[in-house]
Amino acid sequence: MNNINELSFEQAYQELDEIVSKLESGELTLEESVTLFERGRKLAEHCQAILDQAELRVNQLNDSGDIQPL
């Protein structure tokens, strides 16, 4: 598994989606489920941080008048 901080939003989201599918399958051991849940939580936090940064950039552009509001 890659270092989460090195993943793009798209890569992290795809891996998170795969983890959700595995967890929903019900075919994992408890230990595997917990390990995947922990990684999924970190991936979700990483995705949220990227989205927060993007929102901040858009808001900064809006304040300068360079683009129209969404």
Phi and psi restraints in degrees (value plus and minus 20) as a CYANA .aco file:
   2 ASN   PHI     -93.6   -53.6
   2 ASN   PSI     138.9   178.9
   3 ASN   PHI     -84.3   -44.3
   3 ASN   PSI     104.5   144.5
   4 ILE   PHI     -78.1   -38.1
   4 ILE   PSI     -59.8   -19.8
   5 ASN   PHI     -85.5   -45.5
   5 ASN   PSI     -36.4     3.6
   6 GLU   PHI    -111.3   -71.3
   6 GLU   PSI     -27.0    13.0
   7 LEU   PHI    -103.3   -63.3
   7 LEU   PSI     123.5   163.5
   8 SER   PHI     -93.3   -53.3
   8 SER   PSI     148.8   188.8
   9 PHE   PHI     -76.8   -36.8
   9 PHE   PSI     -66.3   -26.3
  10 GLU   PHI     -82.5   -42.5
  10 GLU   PSI     -62.2   -22.2
  11 GLN   PHI     -85.3   -45.3
  11 GLN   PSI     -65.0   -25.0
  12 ALA   PHI     -84.8   -44.8
  12 ALA   PSI     -61.5   -21.5
  13 TYR   PHI     -85.5   -45.5
  13 TYR   PSI     -60.5   -20.5
  14 GLN   PHI     -83.1   -43.1
  14 GLN   PSI     -65.0   -25.0
  15 GLU   PHI     -84.4   -44.4
  15 GLU   PSI     -59.3   -19.3
  16 LEU   PHI     -81.8   -41.8
  16 LEU   PSI     -61.9   -21.9
  17 ASP   PHI     -81.9   -41.9
  17 ASP   PSI     -60.6   -20.6
  18 GLU   PHI     -85.1   -45.1
  18 GLU   PSI     -59.3   -19.3
  19 ILE   PHI     -84.0   -44.0
  19 ILE   PSI     -63.8   -23.8
  20 VAL   PHI     -79.0   -39.0
  20 VAL   PSI     -64.0   -24.0
  21 SER   PHI     -80.9   -40.9
  21 SER   PSI     -63.0   -23.0
  22 LYS   PHI     -84.6   -44.6
  22 LYS   PSI     -62.4   -22.4
  23 LEU   PHI     -85.5   -45.5
  23 LEU   PSI     -57.6   -17.6
  24 GLU   PHI     -92.1   -52.1
  24 GLU   PSI     -40.5    -0.5
  25 SER   PHI     -86.6   -46.6
  25 SER   PSI     -47.9    -7.9
  26 GLY   PHI      54.5    94.5
  26 GLY   PSI      -8.5    31.5
  27 GLU   PHI    -119.2   -79.2
  27 GLU   PSI     -16.8    23.2
  28 LEU   PHI    -114.6   -74.6
  28 LEU   PSI     135.0   175.0
  29 THR   PHI     -93.3   -53.3
  29 THR   PSI     147.5   187.5
  30 LEU   PHI     -79.3   -39.3
  30 LEU   PSI     -65.6   -25.6
  31 GLU   PHI     -81.7   -41.7
  31 GLU   PSI     -64.2   -24.2
  32 GLU   PHI     -82.5   -42.5
  32 GLU   PSI     -60.8   -20.8
  33 SER   PHI     -83.1   -43.1
  33 SER   PSI     -65.2   -25.2
  34 VAL   PHI     -84.8   -44.8
  34 VAL   PSI     -63.2   -23.2
  35 THR   PHI     -81.4   -41.4
  35 THR   PSI     -65.7   -25.7
  36 LEU   PHI     -87.2   -47.2
  36 LEU   PSI     -58.0   -18.0
  37 PHE   PHI     -80.7   -40.7
  37 PHE   PSI     -63.8   -23.8
  38 GLU   PHI     -81.5   -41.5
  38 GLU   PSI     -64.9   -24.9
  39 ARG   PHI     -85.5   -45.5
  39 ARG   PSI     -60.6   -20.6
  40 GLY   PHI     -80.8   -40.8
  40 GLY   PSI     -60.2   -20.2
  41 ARG   PHI     -81.9   -41.9
  41 ARG   PSI     -63.4   -23.4
  42 LYS   PHI     -86.7   -46.7
  42 LYS   PSI     -58.5   -18.5
  43 LEU   PHI     -84.5   -44.5
  43 LEU   PSI     -61.7   -21.7
  44 ALA   PHI     -83.0   -43.0
  44 ALA   PSI     -61.1   -21.1
  45 GLU   PHI     -84.1   -44.1
  45 GLU   PSI     -60.3   -20.3
  46 HIS   PHI     -83.8   -43.8
  46 HIS   PSI     -65.4   -25.4
  47 CYS   PHI     -81.0   -41.0
  47 CYS   PSI     -63.0   -23.0
  48 GLN   PHI     -83.8   -43.8
  48 GLN   PSI     -59.4   -19.4
  49 ALA   PHI     -83.5   -43.5
  49 ALA   PSI     -60.8   -20.8
  50 ILE   PHI     -85.0   -45.0
  50 ILE   PSI     -63.1   -23.1
  51 LEU   PHI     -83.6   -43.6
  51 LEU   PSI     -60.3   -20.3
  52 ASP   PHI     -82.0   -42.0
  52 ASP   PSI     -61.5   -21.5
  53 GLN   PHI     -84.7   -44.7
  53 GLN   PSI     -61.3   -21.3
  54 ALA   PHI     -84.4   -44.4
  54 ALA   PSI     -62.3   -22.3
  55 GLU   PHI     -82.8   -42.8
  55 GLU   PSI     -61.6   -21.6
  56 LEU   PHI     -81.4   -41.4
  56 LEU   PSI     -63.8   -23.8
  57 ARG   PHI     -81.7   -41.7
  57 ARG   PSI     -63.3   -23.3
  58 VAL   PHI     -84.2   -44.2
  58 VAL   PSI     -63.5   -23.5
  59 ASN   PHI     -83.4   -43.4
  59 ASN   PSI     -58.0   -18.0
  60 GLN   PHI     -85.2   -45.2
  60 GLN   PSI     -59.4   -19.4
  61 LEU   PHI     -85.9   -45.9
  61 LEU   PSI     -59.2   -19.2
  62 ASN   PHI     -82.2   -42.2
  62 ASN   PSI     -62.6   -22.6
  63 ASP   PHI     -83.3   -43.3
  63 ASP   PSI     -50.8   -10.8
  64 SER   PHI    -106.0   -66.0
  64 SER   PSI     -27.6    12.4
  65 GLY   PHI      61.9   101.9
  65 GLY   PSI      -7.2    32.8
  66 ASP   PHI     -98.5   -58.5
  66 ASP   PSI     -45.5    -5.5
  67 ILE   PHI    -156.6  -116.6
  67 ILE   PSI     144.1   184.1
  68 GLN   PHI    -102.7   -62.7
  68 GLN   PSI     131.5   171.5
  69 PRO   PHI     -81.3   -41.3
  69 PRO   PSI     132.5   172.5
